[in-house]
């Protein structure tokens, strides 16, 4: 039987490897943010500080969502967006 995959409330695609994609994507964003931090002084300030911080936060949230999905308790999108303001 063919299964149709739907989007969850948190915006993540439901399929067996969804947690791995979140984990590896989060790792990729964390690594990219470290490269941007290393470029301080050679690249514009908004790239090396503001954009790198955003990438780091999104990467960490992706890793948290990946672990929570493995536990069967994913966070809703509203909590993930509201987290930096709490």
C-alpha positions as CSV (number, residue, x, y, z in Angstrom):
1,X,0.0,0.0,0.0
2,X,1.3,3.4,-0.9
3,X,1.5,5.9,1.9
4,X,1.0,9.6,1.5
5,X,3.2,11.6,3.7
6,X,1.8,14.8,5.3
7,X,3.3,17.7,7.0
8,X,3.1,17.9,10.8
9,X,2.2,21.0,12.8
10,X,5.9,21.7,13.4
11,X,6.5,21.9,9.6
12,X,8.7,18.8,9.4
13,X,8.0,16.0,6.9
14,X,6.8,12.7,8.3
15,X,8.9,9.8,7.1
16,X,11.2,7.3,8.7
17,X,14.4,9.2,8.3
18,X,13.0,12.6,9.4
19,X,15.0,12.6,12.6
20,X,18.2,11.9,10.8
21,X,17.6,14.7,8.4
22,X,17.0,17.1,11.2
23,X,20.1,16.0,13.1
24,X,22.4,16.2,10.1
25,X,20.9,19.5,9.0
26,X,21.4,20.9,12.4
27,X,25.0,19.7,12.4
28,X,25.5,21.3,9.0
29,X,24.1,24.7,10.2
30,X,26.2,24.5,13.4
31,X,29.3,23.9,11.4
32,X,28.5,26.7,9.0
33,X,27.9,29.1,11.9
34,X,31.4,28.2,13.3
35,X,32.9,29.0,9.9
36,X,31.2,32.4,9.9
37,X,32.4,33.1,13.4
38,X,35.9,32.3,12.2
39,X,35.6,34.9,9.4
40,X,35.2,37.8,11.8
41,X,37.2,40.7,10.6
42,X,37.3,39.4,7.0
43,X,33.5,39.5,6.3
44,X,30.8,42.0,7.1
45,X,29.7,42.2,10.7
46,X,26.1,41.3,10.0
47,X,27.3,38.0,8.4
48,X,29.8,37.0,11.0
49,X,27.8,37.9,14.0
50,X,24.0,38.2,13.4
51,X,23.6,35.6,10.7
52,X,26.0,33.2,12.4
53,X,24.0,33.4,15.7
54,X,20.7,32.8,13.8
55,X,22.3,29.7,12.1
56,X,23.5,28.4,15.4
57,X,20.2,28.8,17.1
58,X,18.3,27.1,14.2
59,X,20.9,24.3,14.2
60,X,20.5,23.7,17.9
61,X,16.7,23.8,17.6
62,X,16.9,21.3,14.8
63,X,19.0,18.9,17.0
64,X,16.5,19.3,19.9
65,X,13.6,18.6,17.6
66,X,15.4,15.5,16.2
67,X,15.9,14.1,19.7
68,X,12.4,14.8,20.7
69,X,11.0,13.1,17.6
70,X,13.0,10.0,18.4
71,X,11.3,10.0,21.8
72,X,7.9,10.4,20.1
73,X,7.3,13.9,21.7
74,X,8.1,16.6,19.0
75,X,7.8,20.2,20.0
76,X,5.1,22.3,18.3
77,X,6.4,25.0,16.0
78,X,5.1,27.8,18.2
79,X,7.3,26.7,21.1
80,X,10.3,26.5,18.8
81,X,9.7,30.0,17.6
82,X,9.0,31.4,21.0
83,X,12.0,29.7,22.7
84,X,14.5,32.6,22.2
85,X,12.0,35.1,23.8
86,X,11.3,33.0,26.9
